[in-house]
Amino acid sequence: MNKPSKGDLYERIHLFQQEILTKKPPHQEMYHQVQMMNFKVRPVVGDMSQLDFSNSEFIDALWSIGKLDEFFRTEFKHTSREEKKVLFNLVSAMRSNFQMQLNRANIVSSRVSNEKRSIFEVEIIKESNSHVN
């Protein structure tokens, strides 16, 4: 089996970006897929009851991060030792962009008045279950 060339790696990354940016599923489908991605949201500071985790901007960014993780796990297995650094750098840059989108998402519920809004911080963890029952 031939090792993929750098051109192939760049092409696969480019195709992935096109899929993520131009062929996103509807919000409901993204929401369902995010639920299946095993993300856990843990409060660090603030009242979680004020937050709307079904916000479309939040779901979009989280879905993108999940898809990037899936892409990375798949590509890492098929990437030569020399290309792994390139893959890490490109995926890291994309992840940073998606994390900035996540930070900008307004997940404070519209039901909460401006007076009652408080500062909050959450931690988002992707649990990977490697056990199959």
GULUMLUM-916251 format. One line per field, with one value per atom (N, C-alpha, C): atom name; y, x, z; residue number from 0. Coordinates in steps of 0.02 Angstrom, whole numbers. Example, Ala and Ser with C-alpha at 12.3 -4.5 7.8 and 13.67 -1.06 7.14 Angstrom:
REM residues 2
atome	(N / CA / C / N / CA / C);
north	(-284 / -225 / -165 / -112 / -53 / 2);
east	(660 / 615 / 660 / 642 / 684 / 645);
up	(390 / 390 / 390 / 354 / 357 / 394);
num	(0 / 0 / 0 / 1 / 1 / 1);
//
This chain:
REM residues 133
atome	(N / CA / C / N / CA / C / N / CA / C / N / CA / C / N / CA / C / N / CA / C / N / CA / C / N / CA / C / N / CA / C / N / CA / C / N / CA / C / N / CA / C / N / CA / C / N / CA / C / N / CA / C / N / CA / C / N / CA / C / N / CA / C / N / CA / C / N / CA / C / N / CA / C / N / CA / C / N / CA / C / N / CA / C / N / CA / C / N / CA / C / N / CA / C / N / CA / C / N / CA / C / N / CA / C / N / CA / C / N / CA / C / N / CA / C / N / CA / C / N / CA / C / N / CA / C / N / CA / C / N / CA / C / N / CA / C / N / CA / C / N / CA / C / N / CA / C / N / CA / C / N / CA / C / N / CA / C / N / CA / C / N / CA / C / N / CA / C / N / CA / C / N / CA / C / N / CA / C / N / CA / C / N / CA / C / N / CA / C / N / CA / C / N / CA / C / N / CA / C / N / CA / C / N / CA / C / N / CA / C / N / CA / C / N / CA / C / N / CA / C / N / CA / C / N / CA / C / N / CA / C / N / CA / C / N / CA / C / N / CA / C / N / CA / C / N / CA / C / N / CA / C / N / CA / C / N / CA / C / N / CA / C / N / CA / C / N / CA / C / N / CA / C / N / CA / C / N / CA / C / N / CA / C / N / CA / C / N / CA / C / N / CA / C / N / CA / C / N / CA / C / N / CA / C / N / CA / C / N / CA / C / N / CA / C / N / CA / C / N / CA / C / N / CA / C / N / CA / C / N / CA / C / N / CA / C / N / CA / C / N / CA / C / N / CA / C / N / CA / C / N / CA / C / N / CA / C / N / CA / C / N / CA / C / N / CA / C / N / CA / C / N / CA / C / N / CA / C / N / CA / C / N / CA / C / N / CA / C / N / CA / C / N / CA / C / N / CA / C / N / CA / C / N / CA / C / N / CA / C / N / CA / C / N / CA / C / N / CA / C / N / CA / C / N / CA / C / N / CA / C / N / CA / C / N / CA / C / N / CA / C / N / CA / C / N / CA / C / N / CA / C / N / CA / C / N / CA / C / N / CA / C / N / CA / C);
north	(-59 / 0 / 62 / 110 / 171 / 219 / 255 / 307 / 367 / 400 / 459 / 515 / 551 / 606 / 668 / 720 / 782 / 812 / 808 / 834 / 799 / 735 / 698 / 721 / 733 / 756 / 824 / 870 / 936 / 931 / 887 / 879 / 852 / 804 / 776 / 829 / 870 / 924 / 974 / 991 / 1038 / 1010 / 947 / 916 / 916 / 903 / 905 / 974 / 1026 / 1094 / 1112 / 1090 / 1103 / 1069 / 1008 / 972 / 1009 / 1030 / 1063 / 1131 / 1169 / 1237 / 1243 / 1198 / 1208 / 1156 / 1100 / 1047 / 1027 / 1077 / 1063 / 1039 / 991 / 968 / 1020 / 1011 / 1057 / 1055 / 1109 / 1117 / 1056 / 1030 / 972 / 912 / 900 / 843 / 854 / 916 / 932 / 921 / 944 / 936 / 863 / 821 / 749 / 720 / 739 / 713 / 735 / 797 / 821 / 779 / 761 / 719 / 652 / 626 / 561 / 565 / 625 / 634 / 629 / 619 / 610 / 672 / 731 / 791 / 797 / 817 / 829 / 902 / 937 / 1008 / 1011 / 1037 / 1042 / 1115 / 1135 / 1205 / 1216 / 1273 / 1292 / 1351 / 1401 / 1460 / 1480 / 1499 / 1527 / 1478 / 1503 / 1466 / 1435 / 1369 / 1334 / 1339 / 1353 / 1356 / 1414 / 1462 / 1519 / 1505 / 1447 / 1434 / 1393 / 1409 / 1374 / 1337 / 1273 / 1234 / 1210 / 1227 / 1210 / 1269 / 1322 / 1380 / 1359 / 1384 / 1361 / 1376 / 1434 / 1449 / 1401 / 1385 / 1339 / 1270 / 1246 / 1179 / 1175 / 1227 / 1229 / 1222 / 1261 / 1260 / 1193 / 1167 / 1104 / 1046 / 1048 / 997 / 999 / 1059 / 1066 / 1038 / 1051 / 1024 / 948 / 921 / 848 / 816 / 847 / 821 / 826 / 880 / 887 / 832 / 816 / 762 / 695 / 682 / 620 / 618 / 674 / 678 / 664 / 696 / 687 / 615 / 584 / 514 / 468 / 480 / 439 / 451 / 515 / 532 / 515 / 519 / 505 / 435 / 388 / 318 / 309 / 352 / 345 / 396 / 431 / 484 / 460 / 473 / 452 / 492 / 466 / 499 / 571 / 581 / 648 / 697 / 672 / 715 / 728 / 690 / 698 / 769 / 799 / 867 / 916 / 908 / 951 / 942 / 880 / 865 / 898 / 890 / 921 / 996 / 1028 / 1101 / 1125 / 1092 / 1114 / 1101 / 1044 / 1028 / 1075 / 1091 / 1137 / 1206 / 1229 / 1295 / 1294 / 1241 / 1236 / 1232 / 1193 / 1186 / 1254 / 1293 / 1360 / 1403 / 1400 / 1439 / 1417 / 1351 / 1326 / 1343 / 1342 / 1360 / 1434 / 1476 / 1547 / 1556 / 1517 / 1519 / 1498 / 1447 / 1421 / 1475 / 1510 / 1563 / 1621 / 1634 / 1690 / 1674 / 1610 / 1590 / 1618 / 1647 / 1675 / 1621 / 1587 / 1532 / 1551 / 1615 / 1637 / 1637 / 1604 / 1598 / 1666 / 1672 / 1735 / 1748 / 1696 / 1704 / 1742 / 1746 / 1779 / 1853 / 1894 / 1967 / 1989 / 2048 / 2075 / 2084 / 2099 / 2111 / 2046 / 1990 / 1926 / 1889 / 1915 / 1881 / 1885 / 1831 / 1829 / 1799 / 1803 / 1775 / 1700 / 1664 / 1591 / 1565 / 1507 / 1472 / 1398 / 1366 / 1294 / 1260 / 1197 / 1156 / 1104 / 1096 / 1048 / 993 / 932 / 875 / 824 / 795 / 742 / 676 / 638 / 573 / 523 / 484 / 433 / 365 / 333 / 266 / 216 / 181 / 131 / 61 / 57 / -8 / -20 / -78 / -97 / -154 / -146 / -198 / -246);
east	(42 / 0 / 45 / 30 / 69 / 50 / 100 / 87 / 56 / 8 / -21 / 31 / 30 / 77 / 49 / 93 / 70 / 12 / 16 / -39 / -104 / -102 / -161 / -188 / -143 / -163 / -197 / -166 / -195 / -263 / -268 / -331 / -385 / -368 / -416 / -439 / -392 / -410 / -455 / -438 / -478 / -550 / -555 / -621 / -660 / -627 / -660 / -686 / -646 / -668 / -728 / -728 / -785 / -848 / -841 / -898 / -925 / -881 / -901 / -933 / -904 / -926 / -986 / -991 / -1043 / -1099 / -1089 / -1139 / -1163 / -1177 / -1199 / -1271 / -1288 / -1357 / -1401 / -1466 / -1511 / -1496 / -1517 / -1503 / -1525 / -1585 / -1610 / -1565 / -1542 / -1497 / -1429 / -1404 / -1341 / -1349 / -1405 / -1419 / -1418 / -1450 / -1452 / -1381 / -1343 / -1275 / -1230 / -1239 / -1199 / -1215 / -1278 / -1296 / -1260 / -1250 / -1218 / -1141 / -1114 / -1041 / -1011 / -1051 / -1029 / -994 / -1020 / -994 / -1028 / -989 / -1014 / -1000 / -1051 / -1043 / -1046 / -993 / -989 / -983 / -1022 / -1016 / -951 / -920 / -860 / -879 / -912 / -934 / -1002 / -1048 / -1112 / -1169 / -1228 / -1290 / -1306 / -1304 / -1317 / -1390 / -1435 / -1506 / -1521 / -1476 / -1486 / -1464 / -1436 / -1405 / -1449 / -1446 / -1485 / -1435 / -1425 / -1377 / -1403 / -1464 / -1489 / -1482 / -1449 / -1436 / -1401 / -1424 / -1399 / -1325 / -1301 / -1229 / -1187 / -1210 / -1175 / -1173 / -1231 / -1234 / -1191 / -1193 / -1153 / -1078 / -1054 / -983 / -964 / -1007 / -992 / -993 / -1041 / -1044 / -980 / -958 / -897 / -836 / -831 / -776 / -780 / -840 / -848 / -829 / -849 / -832 / -757 / -726 / -653 / -618 / -643 / -614 / -620 / -678 / -687 / -639 / -633 / -587 / -515 / -495 / -427 / -413 / -459 / -449 / -442 / -481 / -478 / -413 / -396 / -337 / -272 / -271 / -210 / -184 / -230 / -212 / -180 / -198 / -176 / -123 / -96 / -48 / 23 / 69 / 138 / 168 / 221 / 255 / 275 / 299 / 321 / 262 / 203 / 145 / 106 / 119 / 81 / 87 / 147 / 156 / 112 / 111 / 69 / -4 / -25 / -94 / -111 / -67 / -78 / -86 / -41 / -43 / -107 / -126 / -187 / -250 / -253 / -312 / -315 / -258 / -255 / -281 / -262 / -286 / -362 / -388 / -460 / -496 / -469 / -500 / -503 / -450 / -450 / -505 / -515 / -569 / -638 / -648 / -712 / -722 / -669 / -674 / -691 / -664 / -683 / -757 / -782 / -854 / -894 / -871 / -904 / -907 / -851 / -849 / -894 / -904 / -947 / -1021 / -1038 / -1108 / -1145 / -1202 / -1241 / -1289 / -1268 / -1309 / -1350 / -1349 / -1391 / -1463 / -1507 / -1576 / -1609 / -1651 / -1686 / -1739 / -1755 / -1803 / -1774 / -1709 / -1675 / -1669 / -1692 / -1687 / -1615 / -1600 / -1532 / -1508 / -1554 / -1536 / -1513 / -1540 / -1525 / -1467 / -1442 / -1387 / -1324 / -1288 / -1226 / -1170 / -1111 / -1053 / -1054 / -1035 / -1031 / -971 / -951 / -898 / -915 / -911 / -924 / -863 / -857 / -804 / -838 / -814 / -843 / -792 / -812 / -767 / -799 / -758 / -783 / -758 / -805 / -787 / -783 / -730 / -726 / -734 / -787 / -799 / -774 / -722 / -694 / -722 / -767 / -797 / -859 / -864 / -922 / -956 / -1019 / -1056 / -1087);
up	(0 / 0 / 0 / -42 / -46 / 9 / 35 / 84 / 47 / 79 / 46 / 40 / -14 / -23 / 9 / 17 / 48 / 9 / -58 / -98 / -80 / -68 / -49 / 19 / 66 / 132 / 127 / 91 / 82 / 47 / -1 / -37 / 10 / 51 / 99 / 149 / 172 / 218 / 183 / 121 / 83 / 73 / 55 / 46 / 111 / 166 / 232 / 246 / 234 / 246 / 203 / 141 / 97 / 126 / 150 / 178 / 239 / 283 / 345 / 331 / 286 / 275 / 228 / 179 / 129 / 130 / 162 / 160 / 229 / 270 / 338 / 336 / 380 / 383 / 418 / 417 / 453 / 528 / 562 / 634 / 675 / 663 / 701 / 693 / 633 / 621 / 655 / 650 / 685 / 760 / 787 / 859 / 879 / 839 / 853 / 848 / 798 / 790 / 848 / 872 / 929 / 990 / 999 / 1056 / 1052 / 993 / 983 / 988 / 989 / 990 / 1060 / 1111 / 1180 / 1209 / 1194 / 1226 / 1294 / 1344 / 1411 / 1427 / 1450 / 1469 / 1545 / 1574 / 1647 / 1667 / 1717 / 1740 / 1777 / 1766 / 1804 / 1848 / 1819 / 1855 / 1828 / 1871 / 1849 / 1853 / 1834 / 1838 / 1770 / 1766 / 1702 / 1680 / 1726 / 1708 / 1661 / 1655 / 1611 / 1540 / 1528 / 1463 / 1417 / 1353 / 1302 / 1257 / 1272 / 1235 / 1168 / 1151 / 1084 / 1036 / 1058 / 1016 / 952 / 895 / 830 / 820 / 843 / 837 / 878 / 938 / 982 / 952 / 929 / 899 / 837 / 795 / 734 / 750 / 798 / 816 / 848 / 892 / 925 / 875 / 829 / 776 / 733 / 716 / 676 / 713 / 777 / 817 / 819 / 828 / 829 / 762 / 708 / 641 / 629 / 653 / 647 / 686 / 744 / 785 / 748 / 719 / 681 / 622 / 587 / 529 / 552 / 606 / 631 / 650 / 686 / 706 / 646 / 595 / 534 / 496 / 486 / 446 / 481 / 547 / 584 / 570 / 565 / 551 / 483 / 435 / 366 / 346 / 395 / 380 / 397 / 353 / 364 / 422 / 449 / 505 / 487 / 426 / 404 / 399 / 382 / 372 / 437 / 489 / 551 / 579 / 576 / 601 / 562 / 496 / 454 / 472 / 481 / 500 / 567 / 616 / 682 / 676 / 639 / 632 / 598 / 544 / 508 / 549 / 581 / 622 / 682 / 711 / 768 / 748 / 690 / 666 / 655 / 625 / 615 / 682 / 729 / 795 / 830 / 825 / 855 / 827 / 762 / 731 / 756 / 760 / 785 / 859 / 898 / 968 / 977 / 933 / 935 / 919 / 870 / 854 / 915 / 949 / 1009 / 1063 / 1072 / 1123 / 1106 / 1042 / 1022 / 1022 / 1026 / 1024 / 1086 / 1075 / 1129 / 1156 / 1208 / 1234 / 1295 / 1313 / 1367 / 1342 / 1379 / 1359 / 1351 / 1301 / 1290 / 1344 / 1383 / 1438 / 1496 / 1500 / 1557 / 1542 / 1589 / 1579 / 1586 / 1559 / 1562 / 1634 / 1679 / 1749 / 1782 / 1762 / 1795 / 1762 / 1708 / 1674 / 1716 / 1718 / 1756 / 1714 / 1740 / 1705 / 1716 / 1664 / 1670 / 1632 / 1650 / 1615 / 1617 / 1559 / 1555 / 1524 / 1539 / 1512 / 1468 / 1407 / 1361 / 1349 / 1364 / 1358 / 1311 / 1269 / 1226 / 1254 / 1279 / 1306 / 1249 / 1249 / 1197 / 1230 / 1212 / 1238 / 1188 / 1208 / 1163 / 1177 / 1226 / 1243 / 1201 / 1172 / 1134 / 1170 / 1186 / 1221 / 1173);
num	(0 / 0 / 0 / 1 / 1 / 1 / 2 / 2 / 2 / 3 / 3 / 3 / 4 / 4 / 4 / 5 / 5 / 5 / 6 / 6 / 6 / 7 / 7 / 7 / 8 / 8 / 8 / 9 / 9 / 9 / 10 / 10 / 10 / 11 / 11 / 11 / 12 / 12 / 12 / 13 / 13 / 13 / 14 / 14 / 14 / 15 / 15 / 15 / 16 / 16 / 16 / 17 / 17 / 17 / 18 / 18 / 18 / 19 / 19 / 19 / 20 / 20 / 20 / 21 / 21 / 21 / 22 / 22 / 22 / 23 / 23 / 23 / 24 / 24 / 24 / 25 / 25 / 25 / 26 / 26 / 26 / 27 / 27 / 27 / 28 / 28 / 28 / 29 / 29 / 29 / 30 / 30 / 30 / 31 / 31 / 31 / 32 / 32 / 32 / 33 / 33 / 33 / 34 / 34 / 34 / 35 / 35 / 35 / 36 / 36 / 36 / 37 / 37 / 37 / 38 / 38 / 38 / 39 / 39 / 39 / 40 / 40 / 40 / 41 / 41 / 41 / 42 / 42 / 42 / 43 / 43 / 43 / 44 / 44 / 44 / 45 / 45 / 45 / 46 / 46 / 46 / 47 / 47 / 47 / 48 / 48 / 48 / 49 / 49 / 49 / 50 / 50 / 50 / 51 / 51 / 51 / 52 / 52 / 52 / 53 / 53 / 53 / 54 / 54 / 54 / 55 / 55 / 55 / 56 / 56 / 56 / 57 / 57 / 57 / 58 / 58 / 58 / 59 / 59 / 59 / 60 / 60 / 60 / 61 / 61 / 61 / 62 / 62 / 62 / 63 / 63 / 63 / 64 / 64 / 64 / 65 / 65 / 65 / 66 / 66 / 66 / 67 / 67 / 67 / 68 / 68 / 68 / 69 / 69 / 69 / 70 / 70 / 70 / 71 / 71 / 71 / 72 / 72 / 72 / 73 / 73 / 73 / 74 / 74 / 74 / 75 / 75 / 75 / 76 / 76 / 76 / 77 / 77 / 77 / 78 / 78 / 78 / 79 / 79 / 79 / 80 / 80 / 80 / 81 / 81 / 81 / 82 / 82 / 82 / 83 / 83 / 83 / 84 / 84 / 84 / 85 / 85 / 85 / 86 / 86 / 86 / 87 / 87 / 87 / 88 / 88 / 88 / 89 / 89 / 89 / 90 / 90 / 90 / 91 / 91 / 91 / 92 / 92 / 92 / 93 / 93 / 93 / 94 / 94 / 94 / 95 / 95 / 95 / 96 / 96 / 96 / 97 / 97 / 97 / 98 / 98 / 98 / 99 / 99 / 99 / 100 / 100 / 100 / 101 / 101 / 101 / 102 / 102 / 102 / 103 / 103 / 103 / 104 / 104 / 104 / 105 / 105 / 105 / 106 / 106 / 106 / 107 / 107 / 107 / 108 / 108 / 108 / 109 / 109 / 109 / 110 / 110 / 110 / 111 / 111 / 111 / 112 / 112 / 112 / 113 / 113 / 113 / 114 / 114 / 114 / 115 / 115 / 115 / 116 / 116 / 116 / 117 / 117 / 117 / 118 / 118 / 118 / 119 / 119 / 119 / 120 / 120 / 120 / 121 / 121 / 121 / 122 / 122 / 122 / 123 / 123 / 123 / 124 / 124 / 124 / 125 / 125 / 125 / 126 / 126 / 126 / 127 / 127 / 127 / 128 / 128 / 128 / 129 / 129 / 129 / 130 / 130 / 130 / 131 / 131 / 131 / 132 / 132 / 132);
//
